[in-house]
Amino acid sequence: MLSDLAQKYLELRGDTGVMLAAWHHDANHLHLHACVSGLHYRTGKSFGLSKAQLHEVKVQFQEYHKAKYPELAMSAPKHGKGERSLSHAEWHRQQRQQFNDVVRECFSQARSQQHFLELLRDNDLHHYERNGKPTGIEYDGAKFRFSRLIDDKQFETLPVERGEEEQVLSEIRAIRERQQERDQRDRDLDDFGKAR
């Protein structure tokens, strides 16, 4: 039965491509897998089917399956009975919308620029930088500037948290500046005393 079903599927799929069907029983039931080349044999032309053509192959295969092997009722597919599937563009649009929603939610919770970037990382979203400044998010192989996702100026208005090391360096700079001011004042007083 499985050999016949495999032959019928390969016949319906076309005879000018390289195809291989194999069955295995690593689950509780035997089942078939078919591997089909993307190109016609030795021509280099596409062997792909449109959505409508693939649907037609599946419906014809389903009719053959039901007519020839009615005893295999549990394995009969029900093509065309489910919900309409999303087109490629619709699926990507839906993914981008979910991505945008996550970014906006992270932004609404952020207490600082660093916290915003941490929230993004927690959601497996990673930022990229230009000139050492966070500029946007890299997602699914594409880069999205913050200005496309949230108002760029809003990101800039988030406070910048300084790390412990940066705070210590800032304090050291302030101490040095105060010391330089004192040294300059002492020199000025010395010069003023010498001038008298």
C-alpha positions in Angstrom: 0.0 0.0 0.0 2.7 2.5 0.9 4.7 1.7 -2.2 1.6 2.3 -4.3 0.7 5.5 -2.5 4.3 6.7 -3.0 4.2 5.9 -6.7 0.9 7.7 -7.1 2.1 10.8 -5.4 5.3 10.9 -7.5 3.3 10.4 -10.6 0.9 13.2 -9.7 3.8 15.5 -8.8 5.4 15.1 -12.2 8.0 12.9 -13.9 10.7 15.4 -14.9 12.1 16.0 -11.4 14.3 14.0 -9.2 12.2 12.5 -6.4 12.6 10.1 -3.5 10.0 8.7 -1.2 10.7 6.6 1.9 8.6 5.3 4.7 9.6 4.7 8.3 7.9 3.8 11.5 9.7 5.7 14.2 6.3 6.8 15.5 3.3 4.6 16.3 2.3 4.5 12.7 4.0 4.0 9.3 4.3 7.1 7.3 5.8 8.4 4.1 8.2 11.3 3.4 8.8 12.6 -0.1 11.9 14.6 -1.1 11.4 16.5 -4.4 14.1 18.4 -6.2 13.7 22.1 -6.8 14.7 21.8 -10.5 13.7 19.7 -13.5 16.2 17.0 -14.3 19.1 18.3 -16.3 17.4 21.6 -17.4 18.0 23.9 -14.4 14.4 25.1 -14.7 12.2 25.3 -11.6 10.3 22.2 -10.7 8.3 24.1 -8.1 4.5 24.2 -8.1 2.3 27.2 -7.4 0.0 27.1 -4.4 -2.9 26.2 -6.6 -1.0 23.5 -8.4 0.2 21.9 -5.2 -3.4 22.0 -3.8 -4.6 20.2 -6.9 -2.0 17.5 -6.5 -3.0 17.0 -2.9 -6.7 16.8 -3.7 -6.1 14.3 -6.5 -3.9 12.2 -4.2 -6.5 12.4 -1.4 -9.2 11.1 -3.9 -7.0 8.2 -5.0 -6.2 7.4 -1.4 -9.8 7.3 -0.4 -11.0 5.3 -3.4 -8.2 2.7 -3.4 -7.6 2.3 0.3 -10.8 3.1 2.2 -9.5 1.0 5.1 -6.8 3.6 5.8 -9.5 6.2 6.9 -7.4 7.4 9.8 -4.6 8.6 7.6 -6.7 10.4 5.0 -5.9 14.1 4.8 -8.6 16.7 4.7 -7.2 19.2 2.3 -9.3 22.4 1.8 -11.3 21.8 5.0 -9.2 23.9 7.4 -8.7 27.6 7.8 -7.2 29.6 5.0 -3.5 29.7 5.4 -1.6 33.0 5.4 0.3 34.1 2.3 4.0 34.6 2.6 3.6 38.4 2.7 0.8 38.1 5.3 2.9 35.9 7.5 5.8 38.4 7.4 3.5 41.3 8.0 2.1 39.5 11.1 5.6 38.7 12.3 6.7 42.4 11.9 3.6 43.5 13.8 4.4 41.2 16.7 8.0 42.4 16.6 6.8 46.0 16.7 4.4 45.3 19.6 7.3 43.8 21.6 9.6 46.8 20.9 6.9 49.3 22.0 6.1 47.3 25.1 9.8 47.2 26.1 10.0 50.9 25.5 7.0 51.7 27.6 8.5 49.7 30.5 12.1 51.1 30.1 13.5 53.3 32.9 16.6 54.1 30.9 18.3 53.5 27.5 20.3 50.6 29.1 17.1 49.1 30.6 15.3 49.3 27.2 18.2 47.4 25.6 18.1 44.8 28.4 14.4 44.3 27.9 14.9 43.9 24.2 17.6 41.2 24.8 15.3 39.4 27.2 12.9 39.1 24.2 15.7 37.8 21.9 15.9 41.2 20.1 19.4 42.6 19.8 20.4 46.2 19.0 23.0 47.4 16.6 25.1 50.6 16.9 26.3 53.4 14.7 29.2 55.6 15.9 29.1 53.8 19.2 25.4 54.7 19.8 22.5 52.3 19.8 20.6 53.0 16.6 18.1 50.2 16.0 17.3 46.5 16.2 18.5 43.7 14.0 15.7 41.2 13.4 15.3 38.3 11.0 18.3 39.4 8.9 17.1 43.0 8.6 17.9 46.2 10.5 15.2 48.5 11.8 16.1 51.9 13.1 14.5 53.1 16.3 13.0 55.9 14.3 10.9 53.3 12.4 9.8 51.6 15.5 9.5 54.4 18.1 10.1 58.0 17.8 13.9 58.4 17.6 13.8 61.4 19.9 11.9 59.4 22.5 14.8 57.0 22.7 17.2 59.9 23.2 15.0 61.2 26.1 15.4 58.1 28.1 18.0 58.7 30.8 21.5 57.1 30.3 22.5 54.9 33.2 26.1 55.1 33.9 27.8 51.9 35.0 29.7 51.7 38.3 33.0 52.1 36.4 31.8 55.2 34.5 30.6 56.8 37.8 34.0 56.2 39.5 35.8 57.6 36.4 33.5 60.6 36.6 34.3 61.2 40.3 38.0 60.9 39.6 37.7 63.5 36.8 35.8 65.9 39.1 38.6 65.5 41.8 41.3 66.2 39.3 39.5 69.3 38.0 39.1 70.6 41.6 42.8 69.9 42.3 43.8 71.7 39.1 41.6 74.7 40.0 43.3 74.8 43.5 46.7 74.5 42.0 45.9 77.3 39.6 44.6 79.5 42.4 47.8 78.8 44.4 49.9 79.8 41.4 47.9 83.0 40.9 48.3 83.9 44.6 52.1 83.2 44.4 52.3 85.4 41.3 50.2 88.1 42.9 52.5 88.0 46.1 55.7 88.2 44.0 54.3 91.1 42.1 53.8 93.2 45.3 
